[in-house]
């Protein structure tokens, strides 16, 4: 049984930097060898769930600016899978969730920066899926729950986002985390340990520093999707660190 994962994609620099976090991603890729990968990325927003559906090689999208030339030279040449895309669409439809397919869009950095470190050979088919940050946390969880069981078919589901993601309060060069960012993540982990979905769905009201940690929900909602798609609700922390004071690299396994 392959677990569902919530992975922090943070800065695009993780594709080229050598850090404890990138070392973790490389080791994780060695430990988990799926036949296919389904990744919900915070950097693809659509009103309706949209599933990449192609068998050809993806274009690598550089949806960022001002980074070193080395980063723009990376091409993550993974292929898609219309078979897995259809499987995902069928599972969503069986739970009353409307979805459409896209045969053109490439992999954005919410997907390829992580996968480049985990599976550098790009030899595992990838299906990328959009998010809608305006859906409720309950709806996000239901999207994930519709895909529960994919892990039993050796398909890895990844929610790619960040729990604490506020670019306006980054502290460049700061190696220690801000206490408020830690408190927000601690609250999430405590509610997950208690399997308190009711409180988690109301995080915006109940979690300390929620407005500061999650000024906009696009990076946060992949957490609920991964949680819903896992074999169990209770989370296991597989990595936790912080960059620039406030950017969380909390990673979870479900």
Secondary structure as a PSIPRED ss2 file (coil, helix, strand):
# PSIPRED VFORMAT (PSIPRED V4.0)

   1 X C   1.000  0.000  0.000
   2 X C   1.000  0.000  0.000
   3 X C   1.000  0.000  0.000
   4 X C   1.000  0.000  0.000
   5 X E   0.000  0.000  1.000
   6 X E   0.000  0.000  1.000
   7 X E   0.000  0.000  1.000
   8 X E   0.000  0.000  1.000
   9 X C   1.000  0.000  0.000
  10 X C   1.000  0.000  0.000
  11 X C   1.000  0.000  0.000
  12 X H   0.000  1.000  0.000
  13 X H   0.000  1.000  0.000
  14 X H   0.000  1.000  0.000
  15 X H   0.000  1.000  0.000
  16 X C   1.000  0.000  0.000
  17 X C   1.000  0.000  0.000
  18 X C   1.000  0.000  0.000
  19 X C   1.000  0.000  0.000
  20 X H   0.000  1.000  0.000
  21 X H   0.000  1.000  0.000
  22 X H   0.000  1.000  0.000
  23 X H   0.000  1.000  0.000
  24 X H   0.000  1.000  0.000
  25 X H   0.000  1.000  0.000
  26 X H   0.000  1.000  0.000
  27 X H   0.000  1.000  0.000
  28 X H   0.000  1.000  0.000
  29 X H   0.000  1.000  0.000
  30 X H   0.000  1.000  0.000
  31 X H   0.000  1.000  0.000
  32 X C   1.000  0.000  0.000
  33 X C   1.000  0.000  0.000
  34 X C   1.000  0.000  0.000
  35 X C   1.000  0.000  0.000
  36 X E   0.000  0.000  1.000
  37 X E   0.000  0.000  1.000
  38 X E   0.000  0.000  1.000
  39 X E   0.000  0.000  1.000
  40 X E   0.000  0.000  1.000
  41 X E   0.000  0.000  1.000
  42 X E   0.000  0.000  1.000
  43 X E   0.000  0.000  1.000
  44 X E   0.000  0.000  1.000
  45 X E   0.000  0.000  1.000
  46 X C   1.000  0.000  0.000
  47 X C   1.000  0.000  0.000
  48 X C   1.000  0.000  0.000
  49 X E   0.000  0.000  1.000
  50 X E   0.000  0.000  1.000
  51 X E   0.000  0.000  1.000
  52 X E   0.000  0.000  1.000
  53 X C   1.000  0.000  0.000
  54 X C   1.000  0.000  0.000
  55 X C   1.000  0.000  0.000
  56 X C   1.000  0.000  0.000
  57 X E   0.000  0.000  1.000
  58 X C   1.000  0.000  0.000
  59 X C   1.000  0.000  0.000
  60 X E   0.000  0.000  1.000
  61 X C   1.000  0.000  0.000
  62 X C   1.000  0.000  0.000
  63 X C   1.000  0.000  0.000
  64 X C   1.000  0.000  0.000
  65 X C   1.000  0.000  0.000
  66 X C   1.000  0.000  0.000
  67 X C   1.000  0.000  0.000
  68 X C   1.000  0.000  0.000
  69 X H   0.000  1.000  0.000
  70 X H   0.000  1.000  0.000
  71 X H   0.000  1.000  0.000
  72 X H   0.000  1.000  0.000
  73 X C   1.000  0.000  0.000
  74 X C   1.000  0.000  0.000
  75 X C   1.000  0.000  0.000
  76 X C   1.000  0.000  0.000
  77 X C   1.000  0.000  0.000
  78 X C   1.000  0.000  0.000
  79 X E   0.000  0.000  1.000
  80 X C   1.000  0.000  0.000
  81 X C   1.000  0.000  0.000
  82 X H   0.000  1.000  0.000
  83 X H   0.000  1.000  0.000
  84 X H   0.000  1.000  0.000
  85 X H   0.000  1.000  0.000
  86 X H   0.000  1.000  0.000
  87 X H   0.000  1.000  0.000
  88 X H   0.000  1.000  0.000
  89 X H   0.000  1.000  0.000
  90 X H   0.000  1.000  0.000
  91 X H   0.000  1.000  0.000
  92 X H   0.000  1.000  0.000
  93 X H   0.000  1.000  0.000
  94 X H   0.000  1.000  0.000
  95 X C   1.000  0.000  0.000
  96 X C   1.000  0.000  0.000
  97 X C   1.000  0.000  0.000
  98 X C   1.000  0.000  0.000
  99 X E   0.000  0.000  1.000
 100 X E   0.000  0.000  1.000
 101 X E   0.000  0.000  1.000
 102 X E   0.000  0.000  1.000
 103 X C   1.000  0.000  0.000
 104 X C   1.000  0.000  0.000
 105 X C   1.000  0.000  0.000
 106 X C   1.000  0.000  0.000
 107 X E   0.000  0.000  1.000
 108 X C   1.000  0.000  0.000
 109 X H   0.000  1.000  0.000
 110 X H   0.000  1.000  0.000
 111 X H   0.000  1.000  0.000
 112 X H   0.000  1.000  0.000
 113 X H   0.000  1.000  0.000
 114 X H   0.000  1.000  0.000
 115 X H   0.000  1.000  0.000
 116 X H   0.000  1.000  0.000
 117 X H   0.000  1.000  0.000
 118 X H   0.000  1.000  0.000
 119 X C   1.000  0.000  0.000
 120 X C   1.000  0.000  0.000
 121 X C   1.000  0.000  0.000
 122 X C   1.000  0.000  0.000
 123 X C   1.000  0.000  0.000
 124 X C   1.000  0.000  0.000
 125 X E   0.000  0.000  1.000
 126 X E   0.000  0.000  1.000
 127 X E   0.000  0.000  1.000
 128 X E   0.000  0.000  1.000
 129 X E   0.000  0.000  1.000
 130 X E   0.000  0.000  1.000
 131 X E   0.000  0.000  1.000
 132 X C   1.000  0.000  0.000
 133 X C   1.000  0.000  0.000
 134 X C   1.000  0.000  0.000
 135 X C   1.000  0.000  0.000
 136 X C   1.000  0.000  0.000
 137 X H   0.000  1.000  0.000
 138 X H   0.000  1.000  0.000
 139 X H   0.000  1.000  0.000
 140 X H   0.000  1.000  0.000
 141 X H   0.000  1.000  0.000
 142 X H   0.000  1.000  0.000
 143 X H   0.000  1.000  0.000
 144 X H   0.000  1.000  0.000
 145 X H   0.000  1.000  0.000
 146 X H   0.000  1.000  0.000
 147 X C   1.000  0.000  0.000
 148 X C   1.000  0.000  0.000
 149 X C   1.000  0.000  0.000
 150 X H   0.000  1.000  0.000
 151 X H   0.000  1.000  0.000
 152 X H   0.000  1.000  0.000
 153 X H   0.000  1.000  0.000
 154 X C   1.000  0.000  0.000
 155 X E   0.000  0.000  1.000
 156 X E   0.000  0.000  1.000
 157 X E   0.000  0.000  1.000
 158 X E   0.000  0.000  1.000
 159 X E   0.000  0.000  1.000
 160 X E   0.000  0.000  1.000
 161 X E   0.000  0.000  1.000
 162 X C   1.000  0.000  0.000
 163 X C   1.000  0.000  0.000
 164 X C   1.000  0.000  0.000
 165 X C   1.000  0.000  0.000
 166 X C   1.000  0.000  0.000
 167 X H   0.000  1.000  0.000
 168 X H   0.000  1.000  0.000
 169 X H   0.000  1.000  0.000
 170 X C   1.000  0.000  0.000
 171 X C   1.000  0.000  0.000
 172 X C   1.000  0.000  0.000
 173 X C   1.000  0.000  0.000
 174 X C   1.000  0.000  0.000
 175 X C   1.000  0.000  0.000
 176 X C   1.000  0.000  0.000
 177 X C   1.000  0.000  0.000
 178 X C   1.000  0.000  0.000
 179 X H   0.000  1.000  0.000
 180 X H   0.000  1.000  0.000
 181 X H   0.000  1.000  0.000
 182 X H   0.000  1.000  0.000
 183 X H   0.000  1.000  0.000
 184 X H   0.000  1.000  0.000
 185 X H   0.000  1.000  0.000
 186 X H   0.000  1.000  0.000
 187 X H   0.000  1.000  0.000
 188 X H   0.000  1.000  0.000
 189 X H   0.000  1.000  0.000
 190 X H   0.000  1.000  0.000
 191 X H   0.000  1.000  0.000
 192 X H   0.000  1.000  0.000
 193 X H   0.000  1.000  0.000
 194 X C   1.000  0.000  0.000
 195 X C   1.000  0.000  0.000
 196 X C   1.000  0.000  0.000
 197 X H   0.000  1.000  0.000
 198 X H   0.000  1.000  0.000
 199 X H   0.000  1.000  0.000
 200 X H   0.000  1.000  0.000
 201 X H   0.000  1.000  0.000
 202 X C   1.000  0.000  0.000
 203 X H   0.000  1.000  0.000
 204 X H   0.000  1.000  0.000
 205 X H   0.000  1.000  0.000
 206 X H   0.000  1.000  0.000
 207 X C   1.000  0.000  0.000
 208 X C   1.000  0.000  0.000
 209 X C   1.000  0.000  0.000
 210 X H   0.000  1.000  0.000
 211 X H   0.000  1.000  0.000
 212 X H   0.000  1.000  0.000
 213 X H   0.000  1.000  0.000
 214 X C   1.000  0.000  0.000
 215 X C   1.000  0.000  0.000
 216 X C   1.000  0.000  0.000
 217 X H   0.000  1.000  0.000
 218 X H   0.000  1.000  0.000
 219 X H   0.000  1.000  0.000
 220 X C   1.000  0.000  0.000
 221 X H   0.000  1.000  0.000
 222 X H   0.000  1.000  0.000
 223 X H   0.000  1.000  0.000
 224 X H   0.000  1.000  0.000
 225 X H   0.000  1.000  0.000
 226 X H   0.000  1.000  0.000
 227 X H   0.000  1.000  0.000
 228 X H   0.000  1.000  0.000
 229 X H   0.000  1.000  0.000
 230 X C   1.000  0.000  0.000
 231 X C   1.000  0.000  0.000
 232 X C   1.000  0.000  0.000
 233 X C   1.000  0.000  0.000
 234 X C   1.000  0.000  0.000
 235 X C   1.000  0.000  0.000
 236 X E   0.000  0.000  1.000
 237 X E   0.000  0.000  1.000
 238 X E   0.000  0.000  1.000
 239 X E   0.000  0.000  1.000
 240 X C   1.000  0.000  0.000
 241 X C   1.000  0.000  0.000
 242 X E   0.000  0.000  1.000
 243 X E   0.000  0.000  1.000
 244 X C   1.000  0.000  0.000
 245 X C   1.000  0.000  0.000
 246 X C   1.000  0.000  0.000
 247 X E   0.000  0.000  1.000
 248 X E   0.000  0.000  1.000
 249 X C   1.000  0.000  0.000
 250 X C   1.000  0.000  0.000
 251 X E   0.000  0.000  1.000
 252 X E   0.000  0.000  1.000
 253 X E   0.000  0.000  1.000
 254 X C   1.000  0.000  0.000
